[in-house]
Amino acid sequence: MSRTAEQGSVSIEVAVLAPAFIALMVLAGVAGRTAVAAEAIEAAAHDAARAASISRDSTTARAAALKAVQDQLDWRGLACANELNPELTATVAGQSRNFDDAFSSTAGTDATVTVTVVCLVSLQDISLDVLPGMPGEKQVSATFTSPLDRYRSRE
């Protein structure tokens, strides 16, 4: 086989393999961004539940939870595509209750607050049209529960 028969084969190989390599890099970027966002959302839910649980009343707890979520995501540099609206739930004496009920329970009663944070992470800047079905955003959520101090007065 002459050397002239192999001319241009590298160009064809690059043309065939380059899109696959680029697609692999984009998928790695999506996986990385999702993992970083999941870690940030987990930390935000933890901080929000803790901030809510050390509050003395439900109104202050709601405000503290939202501020904790916003502060944590700002610190991590994560901007969610959706409006942040943490879901706040509670248990009193092991029973699911309204969030306000946890703060109106009597001292000495076991009560917990649970915060769920949902974030839509935008993938628009790293998406490729050649990857069919690639989402433009990914939903990441985390939930954390924190107990209220059972011996501390509430509301």
Kinemage of the C-alpha trace (Angstrom):
@kinemage 1
@onewidth
@group {chain A} dominant
@subgroup {mainchain}
@vectorlist {calphas} color= white
{ca met a 1} P 0.000 0.000 0.000
{ca ser a 2} L 1.405 3.345 -0.961
{ca arg a 3} L 1.716 6.285 1.340
{ca thr a 4} L -0.671 8.322 -0.786
{ca ala a 5} L -3.553 5.944 0.039
{ca glu a 6} L -3.402 6.989 3.691
{ca gln a 7} L -3.542 10.727 3.055
{ca gly a 8} L -6.582 12.358 4.612
{ca ser a 9} L -7.412 9.464 6.948
{ca val a 10} L -6.513 11.530 10.006
{ca ser a 11} L -8.925 14.238 8.906
{ca ile a 12} L -11.721 11.691 8.608
{ca glu a 13} L -10.918 10.207 12.008
{ca val a 14} L -10.976 13.645 13.618
{ca ala a 15} L -14.239 14.522 11.864
{ca val a 16} L -15.833 11.323 13.184
{ca leu a 17} L -14.401 11.373 16.724
{ca ala a 18} L -14.515 15.098 17.512
{ca pro a 19} L -18.328 15.315 17.950
{ca ala a 20} L -18.299 12.283 20.224
{ca phe a 21} L -15.482 13.777 22.300
{ca ile a 22} L -17.258 17.134 22.534
{ca ala a 23} L -20.500 15.413 23.553
{ca leu a 24} L -18.613 13.518 26.257
{ca met a 25} L -17.137 16.765 27.600
{ca val a 26} L -20.591 18.393 27.665
{ca leu a 27} L -22.046 15.430 29.554
{ca ala a 28} L -19.183 15.662 32.043
{ca gly a 29} L -19.962 19.368 32.476
{ca val a 30} L -23.634 18.615 33.096
{ca ala a 31} L -22.765 15.935 35.646
{ca gly a 32} L -20.304 18.249 37.381
{ca arg a 33} L -22.676 21.196 37.521
{ca thr a 34} L -25.454 18.969 38.858
{ca ala a 35} L -23.189 17.518 41.551
{ca val a 36} L -21.994 20.959 42.680
{ca ala a 37} L -25.595 22.228 42.730
{ca ala a 38} L -26.756 19.197 44.729
{ca glu a 39} L -24.076 19.850 47.340
{ca ala a 40} L -25.040 23.536 47.564
{ca ile a 41} L -28.755 22.727 47.873
{ca glu a 42} L -28.022 20.144 50.578
{ca ala a 43} L -26.041 22.732 52.554
{ca ala a 44} L -28.790 25.327 52.030
{ca ala a 45} L -31.480 22.951 53.332
{ca his a 46} L -29.320 22.141 56.366
{ca asp a 47} L -28.671 25.798 57.165
{ca ala a 48} L -32.332 26.719 56.642
{ca ala a 49} L -33.611 23.970 58.939
{ca arg a 50} L -31.129 24.961 61.617
{ca ala a 51} L -31.993 28.655 61.306
{ca ala a 52} L -35.707 27.859 61.529
{ca ser a 53} L -35.296 25.547 64.514
{ca ile a 54} L -33.531 28.122 66.673
{ca ser a 55} L -36.210 30.759 66.056
{ca arg a 56} L -38.810 31.426 68.732
{ca asp a 57} L -41.839 31.803 66.431
{ca ser a 58} L -42.962 30.579 63.022
{ca thr a 59} L -42.861 33.994 61.322
{ca thr a 60} L -39.249 34.552 62.311
{ca ala a 61} L -38.448 30.941 61.417
{ca arg a 62} L -39.816 31.365 57.877
{ca ala a 63} L -37.768 34.515 57.321
{ca ala a 64} L -34.636 32.953 58.810
{ca ala a 65} L -34.976 29.831 56.658
{ca leu a 66} L -35.349 31.817 53.450
{ca lys a 67} L -32.407 34.058 54.338
{ca ala a 68} L -30.243 31.031 55.155
{ca val a 69} L -31.062 29.441 51.784
{ca gln a 70} L -30.315 32.650 49.893
{ca asp a 71} L -27.083 33.268 51.810
{ca gln a 72} L -25.810 29.736 51.235
{ca leu a 73} L -26.580 29.765 47.509
{ca asp a 74} L -25.081 33.239 47.102
{ca trp a 75} L -21.937 32.120 48.916
{ca arg a 76} L -21.673 29.087 46.621
{ca gly a 77} L -22.416 31.154 43.521
{ca leu a 78} L -25.462 29.109 42.511
{ca ala a 79} L -28.307 30.926 40.779
{ca cys a 80} L -31.517 28.919 40.520
{ca ala a 81} L -33.785 29.420 37.509
{ca asn a 82} L -36.838 29.217 39.775
{ca glu a 83} L -37.907 31.445 42.651
{ca leu a 84} L -36.604 30.156 45.959
{ca asn a 85} L -39.513 29.184 48.145
{ca pro a 86} L -38.416 26.597 50.717
{ca glu a 87} L -41.175 24.230 51.808
{ca leu a 88} L -41.490 24.225 55.598
{ca thr a 89} L -43.185 21.380 57.440
{ca ala a 90} L -43.135 20.168 61.026
{ca thr a 91} L -43.844 17.321 63.403
{ca val a 92} L -45.088 17.594 66.961
{ca ala a 93} L -44.819 14.554 69.241
{ca gly a 94} L -44.060 12.417 66.188
{ca gln a 95} L -47.153 13.513 64.244
{ca ser a 96} L -47.035 15.564 61.030
{ca arg a 97} L -48.378 19.027 61.733
{ca asn a 98} L -48.594 22.488 60.301
{ca phe a 99} L -45.361 24.461 60.543
{ca asp a 100} L -47.000 26.966 62.918
{ca asp a 101} L -48.063 24.129 65.245
{ca ala a 102} L -44.451 23.241 66.034
{ca phe a 103} L -43.840 26.708 67.445
{ca ser a 104} L -47.085 26.805 69.383
{ca ser a 105} L -46.456 23.438 71.057
{ca thr a 106} L -45.715 23.450 74.769
{ca ala a 107} L -42.187 23.321 76.104
{ca gly a 108} L -41.131 19.760 76.779
{ca thr a 109} L -42.879 18.451 73.657
{ca asp a 110} L -40.718 16.960 70.929
{ca ala a 111} L -41.049 19.020 67.744
{ca thr a 112} L -39.066 19.226 64.532
{ca val a 113} L -39.016 21.479 61.497
{ca thr a 114} L -38.244 20.178 58.030
{ca val a 115} L -37.077 22.338 55.151
{ca thr a 116} L -37.176 21.219 51.523
{ca val a 117} L -35.316 23.324 48.971
{ca val a 118} L -35.889 22.895 45.228
{ca cys a 119} L -33.634 24.526 42.629
{ca leu a 120} L -33.811 24.423 38.848
{ca val a 121} L -30.200 24.478 37.666
{ca ser a 122} L -29.825 26.001 34.207
{ca leu a 123} L -27.810 24.006 31.690
{ca gln a 124} L -28.478 26.332 28.750
{ca asp a 125} L -24.905 27.589 28.496
{ca ile a 126} L -23.421 24.098 28.166
{ca ser a 127} L -26.138 22.360 26.136
{ca leu a 128} L -25.542 21.080 22.619
{ca asp a 129} L -28.090 20.803 19.852
{ca val a 130} L -26.419 17.597 18.636
{ca leu a 131} L -27.452 15.803 21.842
{ca pro a 132} L -31.143 15.023 21.401
{ca gly a 133} L -33.215 15.133 24.554
{ca met a 134} L -30.667 17.073 26.593
{ca pro a 135} L -32.587 19.124 29.169
{ca gly a 136} L -32.138 22.875 29.435
{ca glu a 137} L -32.405 22.657 33.217
{ca lys a 138} L -32.167 20.060 35.949
{ca gln a 139} L -34.190 20.015 39.164
{ca val a 140} L -32.159 19.446 42.311
{ca ser a 141} L -33.762 19.193 45.743
{ca ala a 142} L -32.754 18.481 49.309
{ca thr a 143} L -34.579 18.040 52.608
{ca phe a 144} L -33.252 18.453 56.123
{ca thr a 145} L -34.933 18.131 59.511
{ca ser a 146} L -33.845 19.889 62.686
{ca pro a 147} L -35.338 19.524 66.179
{ca leu a 148} L -36.666 22.417 68.207
{ca asp a 149} L -35.154 22.717 71.662
{ca arg a 150} L -37.732 20.927 73.771
{ca tyr a 151} L -36.969 22.902 76.920
{ca arg a 152} L -37.050 26.345 75.340
{ca ser a 153} L -40.246 28.392 75.426
{ca arg a 154} L -41.945 29.000 72.108
{ca glu a 155} L -44.159 31.826 70.889
